[in-house]
Amino acid sequence: MMLDPSVLQAPLLDHRGLDLGAVRKVNYVLQQSFRYEYDAPVESLRQRLVIVPPARHGNQYRRAHLLEVNGAPVRRRVSRDAHGNVIAWLHADRVTEAIEFRLAAVIERVRDDGPTLLPADTLRSPRLLRPTPLTAADERLRDLAADIAAQTSEPEDTAQRICDAVSKAITYEFGVTSVTTTAREALAAGRGVCQDFAHVMLALCHLVQLPARYVSGHLLGQGGTHAWVEVIVPHGRQAEAVAFDPCNGRRTDSGYVTVATGRDYSDVAPTSGSYVGTSSGRLTADRRVGILAAA
């Protein structure tokens, strides 16, 4: 569906005054931009963007979107990766001073459309059961996982206990970790940001043989992108992705908008790329997400 530009000018509701658990439908607007500036012209810029929400994720639907590029002519290709995420590949032969990528999207959540269901074989997916370099375990993680596993064997209860444990073990602090910080490093430091909480939870899930995946998206009221975890549990003859936010020590609700899922942050980094040239690039980002209507 084509995006109506007037929607982007519409006033947003104050989500803090809404009972999002009681509403049947929620309509969101998302605007996000990434601007790269260079001291000198660069050549053969290639950019990978993972910022477009999926057409559907459980009861969340992408109703319309527009991805614009300003600053240089680009060739673009849109594909889906192994996790089903929307990946935009952009190639500019030359960027003189700056290039900006801008996304606008309208998203709807329909509460009665049920949970996020997956094929039953997802419960045995090696991608969701094996650690990655960012989620590999050490002795401290193994001990914590053993303590949790001894308390319960029910998957959803185990996931909740892991979420609670991670929330208590780490204090949110910006600027002390990076995108390469591992789960064991974050747990040892006891400080980090949302992606660190998610990586530690994933590491613990792997240790107790709970299939789980990293989620990149947005949380209403937060300044930047957010990260949480979906744990895959049995659901009749299928599987269900149950979302937990260890950074805030809770399950997710209608205040969350999912963009992409993967094994860890490296699968779903919102923007990454390369170029040929000696100039250093400076990145500035902006984001606006809010509720257009709720009923």
N, C-alpha and C positions, 0 to 999 in steps of 0.2 A: 504494500500500500504506500502511496506517495505521502510524504510528510507535509502537512499543512503548516506553513511558516507562522501563521497566527497563533498556533498552539504554543509556540516558544515564548510568546509575549504574554500569555495568560498568567494571572496571579496564581501562586501556589498556596495550598492550604497549610496551616500549621499542624504538622503531624503530631506534635506534642499534645494537642487537644483532641486527638482522635483515638477511639478505641479500635485499633487496627485488628484486634482479635475478633471483633464482632461484625465487621463490615463484610459484605458479600463480594463486592468488586472494588478494586483500587486501580486507578490510572496514574501512572507516573510519567514525568518528563525527565529525560537525561540529556545533558549537554556536557561534552568533554572535549578539551583541546590539548594538543601538544605542539609546542613551537620550538624549533631548533634554529639558532642563530650562529653564523660563522664569521670569523675575522676575514676570511678570503674565500673565493669561490671553491666549491668542492665538486667532484665528478662522481658519476656512477653511484648515486645514493640509492641504497636499497633499504626499505623499511618494512618491518613485520608488525602489524597492529592486531592486538587481541582485545578489542574494545566494543565490538558489536555484540549485543546479547543474542542468544539463540532464538530461533523462531518460536520454540517452545521449550520450557524446562518445568516439568510438572504442571502446576497451575499458573505458571507465568508465561505470557505471550508477548512477543515483539509485534506490535501492530503497525509501526511505520518507522523508517529511519532514513537518514541521509548522511553520507560520509563525504566531506569536501576536503580538497587540498588547495592551499593557496601558496604562492611564492615561486612555483615552478611547474611546468608541464610534467605530468606523470603518466606512466602506463600502470594499470592496476589489474590485479587478478584476485578473485575471492575464492577460497576453497574451505574445506573442512578438514581438520586434523583427525588423528586416530580417536580422539575423545569426543568428536562431534562439534568442536568449537568452530566459530566463524573466524577465519584468518584472512586478513586483507594484506596482500603483498603489493608494495608500491615501488616503482623504479623511476628515478629522475636522472636524466643524463647529466644535468648540471644544475646546481643551486648557487645563485650568485651571492645572496646575503642571508636569506632565511626561508624556511619552509614550515608551514603550519598544517596540521591535520585536525579536522573538526568533525565531531560526531554529534548528531542530534537524533534522539529516538523517543518514541512513545511506547510505553510498556503497560500491559494490563495483567492484573492478577485476579483470577476467578476462584474464590475459595472452594466452592463445591466441586471443582474439577479434580479434586483429590490429590494424593501424594505424588511424588516423583517416582514412577515405577520403571523398572529396568528388567531385562531378561534374567531369568534365574541363574544362568551361567555366569553373570557378573559376580556372584558370590565366590566364584573360584578364579576370578581374573588375576593372572600373575601381575598385571600392571598395578592392581590395587592392593596386592598383598606383599609385594617385595619392596624393600627399602631402596631409596635412591641415595646418591651422595649427600643430599641435603637432609635426609631423614634416617641415616644409618645410626644404629644404636651403639651405646657404650655400656659399661657396667652399671652406671647410675640409672640409666633408662631401663635396663633389664631388671634391676631391683624394684623400681617403681612399678613396672608392668607386672611383675610377679605378685606384688602386694595387692594390686587391683584385681588380678585374675583370681586370687584366692578368695575374694569376697563374693563373686558372682560368676555365673557362666552364661547368663541371659544376655544376648548381644546388645540390645538397646540399653539395658541397665549398665553393662560394662562400658559402653560408649559414654554414658552420662557420668560415670565415675571418673573416666579418663578426662573428660572435659572439666570436671570440677577440680581434679588434681592439678591439671595444667594451669588453670586459672589461679590457683593458690601458689603454685611454684614459681611463677614469673610475674614480675611487676612491669606494667607498661611504661616504657621510656623510649622516646624518640631519639635517634642519633647515636645510639650505642652499638647497633648492629648494622649489617649491610645485606644486600641481596644474596651474598655468598655465605652468610652465617649459617652454620649447620644446627640441627636440633640439639645435639649434644653440647655445642658451644653455648647456645641460648639457655639451656637448662642449667649449665654450670655457672653462667653469669647471673642467672635469675632476673634478667632484664631483657626487654626487647619490644618489638612491635607486633602487629597482628599476624604477619607472616611467620614470625618466630613461634608464636603460640600454636599456629596451625601445623608447623613442621614438627613440633614436639608431640602434639596430639597424634599426628600421622605415624611417627616413630613408635609410639606406644600401641597404637592400633595394629601395626604390623607385627609387633612382638606377641600380641595375644591372638593373632590370626583373625583380626577383624578387617575385612576389605574396606578401604576408605580412600577418599580423594580430596585433594586441595580444591577450594573454591575461591575464585576471584570475582569481586563484585562491588556493590555499593551498600552502605548503611546510612539511612536517613540521619541527618544531623552531624555526620562526620565529614571532615574536610577533604580527605583523599579516598582512594580506592581502599577496599577492605578485603580481608581474607578470613575464611572459616573452613570447616571440614564437613564433608558428607560421609557418614558411615553407612555401608550397605548391609541391610538386614533382610532376612526372609520375609516374604509377604505372600502367603498362599503359594501359588505356583510361579510367582514372580519374585522379584527383589525390590526393595524400597530404599531410596536414598534419604536418610534422616539427617538433617543439618544441625550442627552444633557450632557455637561460636565460643571457643575457649578463651578468647581475649576478653569477652564480657561474661564468661561463665554461665551461658544459657543456650537454649535452643533458639533457632532463628524464628522470625515471624514475618509479617507483612512489611516490616521496616527494612527488609533486605531485598536487593535486586541482584540476581545471579547473572554473570557475564560469561564465565568459562570455568571448566573443571580440568584437572590434570593430576599428575603424580606429585608435583610440588610447584613452587613458584616459577621455576625455569620453564615449565610447560606453558604457562599462561601470563608471562610478563606482558603488561599492556603494550609496551613499545620497545622494540629492539631493532638494531640494524647496523649498517656499515656504510662507509663512503671512502673515496680515494681523495686524498689531499692532506696538507700539513696543518690545516686550521683545526683548532679545537672547537667542539660544538657546545653551545650552552642551551640547556633545556629549561623551558618554563611550561608549567602545566596548569590547567584550570578545569574546574568541574562544578556542575550544578545539577542536583538531583532533588526532586520533590514530588509531591502529590498534587495532581491536577483535580481529581475528583475521587470521592469515596461514597459508597452507598451500601 
